[in-house]
Amino acid sequence: MKFARMFFVAALIVGIGQVAKGGQEQTKRDQLRIAAQKICPMTGGKLGEHGPPIKVKVGKEMIFLCCKGCLKEKINPQNWATIHTNFAKAQRICPVMKKELPKNPKWTIIEGQIVYVCCPPCTKKITADPKTYLRKIDELYSASLQNKF
């Protein structure tokens, strides 16, 4: 009985923590994407400075905002371009051909995440097996973040 009560209290605390984050639980993939994105598309401020970033959908793409206040703002095109440059730098390599991305890489959006490729045929391969390639993107982000791209 005492164990059950302790378990309930622990579960309640975890639940409150998730509500404090806007009801969103950050996955390992989200954490990698937040670190790669770096800035808020509205303010240009560093993600995490105003609490846990807020995950939102813009078009087909999932991105992060610095705070709830930014839900009312418009995206700054310059910040949007910087975010996509950050994602491309963090990825650095085509997940299909395993070679450096060209200066102006092609891209596709898979499950809300932008994925850069070296050429259009690679997008077809990624679309055919998205889970495998999203794992590869996670690995590329992780390696870049360790090297502080």
MARLUMMI-884503 format. One record per residue (C-alpha): residue number from 1; x, y, z. Coordinates in steps of 0.2 Angstrom, whole numbers, plus 5000, padded with zeros to 4 digits. Layout:
N
<pt NUM,<X,Y,Z>>
...
***
This chain:
149
<pt 1,<5000,5000,5000>>
<pt 2,<5014,5012,5005>>
<pt 3,<5023,5008,4988>>
<pt 4,<5007,5011,4978>>
<pt 5,<5005,5028,4986>>
<pt 6,<5023,5033,4983>>
<pt 7,<5021,5027,4965>>
<pt 8,<5005,5037,4963>>
<pt 9,<5014,5053,4970>>
<pt 10,<5029,5050,4958>>
<pt 11,<5017,5048,4943>>
<pt 12,<5008,5064,4948>>
<pt 13,<5024,5074,4949>>
<pt 14,<5029,5068,4932>>
<pt 15,<5012,5073,4926>>
<pt 16,<5014,5090,4933>>
<pt 17,<5031,5092,4925>>
<pt 18,<5023,5088,4908>>
<pt 19,<5009,5100,4910>>
<pt 20,<5022,5113,4915>>
<pt 21,<5031,5110,4898>>
<pt 22,<5015,5114,4889>>
<pt 23,<5009,5096,4890>>
<pt 24,<5023,5090,4878>>
<pt 25,<5035,5077,4882>>
<pt 26,<5052,5080,4873>>
<pt 27,<5059,5064,4865>>
<pt 28,<5077,5061,4861>>
<pt 29,<5073,5066,4843>>
<pt 30,<5065,5083,4849>>
<pt 31,<5080,5087,4860>>
<pt 32,<5092,5084,4845>>
<pt 33,<5081,5095,4834>>
<pt 34,<5080,5109,4847>>
<pt 35,<5099,5109,4848>>
<pt 36,<5101,5109,4829>>
<pt 37,<5088,5122,4827>>
<pt 38,<5096,5134,4840>>
<pt 39,<5084,5149,4838>>
<pt 40,<5066,5154,4839>>
<pt 41,<5059,5158,4821>>
<pt 42,<5049,5173,4828>>
<pt 43,<5062,5182,4840>>
<pt 44,<5078,5174,4835>>
<pt 45,<5082,5171,4853>>
<pt 46,<5090,5155,4859>>
<pt 47,<5078,5140,4862>>
<pt 48,<5077,5136,4880>>
<pt 49,<5080,5154,4887>>
<pt 50,<5062,5155,4891>>
<pt 51,<5058,5138,4897>>
<pt 52,<5056,5122,4887>>
<pt 53,<5053,5125,4869>>
<pt 54,<5036,5123,4862>>
<pt 55,<5033,5111,4847>>
<pt 56,<5022,5118,4833>>
<pt 57,<5018,5113,4815>>
<pt 58,<5022,5126,4801>>
<pt 59,<5015,5120,4785>>
<pt 60,<5021,5101,4785>>
<pt 61,<5036,5105,4796>>
<pt 62,<5037,5103,4815>>
<pt 63,<5048,5116,4823>>
<pt 64,<5051,5124,4840>>
<pt 65,<5046,5141,4848>>
<pt 66,<5055,5149,4863>>
<pt 67,<5039,5152,4872>>
<pt 68,<5020,5152,4872>>
<pt 69,<5020,5171,4868>>
<pt 70,<5028,5167,4851>>
<pt 71,<5012,5157,4846>>
<pt 72,<5004,5175,4843>>
<pt 73,<5019,5181,4832>>
<pt 74,<5023,5180,4814>>
<pt 75,<5039,5170,4808>>
<pt 76,<5053,5181,4804>>
<pt 77,<5060,5176,4787>>
<pt 78,<5078,5179,4791>>
<pt 79,<5076,5168,4807>>
<pt 80,<5067,5155,4796>>
<pt 81,<5082,5155,4784>>
<pt 82,<5094,5154,4798>>
<pt 83,<5085,5139,4806>>
<pt 84,<5086,5129,4790>>
<pt 85,<5104,5133,4788>>
<pt 86,<5107,5127,4805>>
<pt 87,<5098,5110,4801>>
<pt 88,<5108,5108,4785>>
<pt 89,<5124,5112,4795>>
<pt 90,<5119,5099,4809>>
<pt 91,<5115,5086,4796>>
<pt 92,<5130,5090,4784>>
<pt 93,<5129,5073,4775>>
<pt 94,<5116,5065,4763>>
<pt 95,<5109,5051,4773>>
<pt 96,<5107,5040,4757>>
<pt 97,<5123,5043,4748>>
<pt 98,<5134,5047,4764>>
<pt 99,<5143,5061,4756>>
<pt 100,<5144,5080,4760>>
<pt 101,<5128,5090,4756>>
<pt 102,<5131,5102,4741>>
<pt 103,<5130,5121,4744>>
<pt 104,<5111,5121,4739>>
<pt 105,<5105,5104,4744>>
<pt 106,<5088,5097,4739>>
<pt 107,<5076,5093,4753>>
<pt 108,<5060,5084,4759>>
<pt 109,<5050,5084,4774>>
<pt 110,<5047,5067,4783>>
<pt 111,<5036,5065,4798>>
<pt 112,<5037,5084,4800>>
<pt 113,<5056,5085,4799>>
<pt 114,<5066,5093,4785>>
<pt 115,<5079,5081,4778>>
<pt 116,<5092,5087,4766>>
<pt 117,<5099,5076,4752>>
<pt 118,<5112,5078,4738>>
<pt 119,<5100,5074,4724>>
<pt 120,<5081,5072,4720>>
<pt 121,<5082,5052,4718>>
<pt 122,<5088,5052,4737>>
<pt 123,<5071,5059,4742>>
<pt 124,<5062,5044,4734>>
<pt 125,<5073,5032,4744>>
<pt 126,<5070,5042,4760>>
<pt 127,<5051,5042,4757>>
<pt 128,<5051,5023,4755>>
<pt 129,<5060,5020,4771>>
<pt 130,<5057,5035,4783>>
<pt 131,<5061,5027,4799>>
<pt 132,<5078,5021,4794>>
<pt 133,<5083,5038,4787>>
<pt 134,<5076,5048,4802>>
<pt 135,<5087,5037,4813>>
<pt 136,<5102,5042,4802>>
<pt 137,<5098,5060,4803>>
<pt 138,<5097,5058,4822>>
<pt 139,<5114,5051,4822>>
<pt 140,<5121,5064,4811>>
<pt 141,<5114,5078,4822>>
<pt 142,<5121,5069,4837>>
<pt 143,<5138,5068,4829>>
<pt 144,<5137,5087,4824>>
<pt 145,<5132,5093,4841>>
<pt 146,<5146,5083,4849>>
<pt 147,<5158,5092,4838>>
<pt 148,<5148,5109,4840>>
<pt 149,<5145,5112,4822>>
***
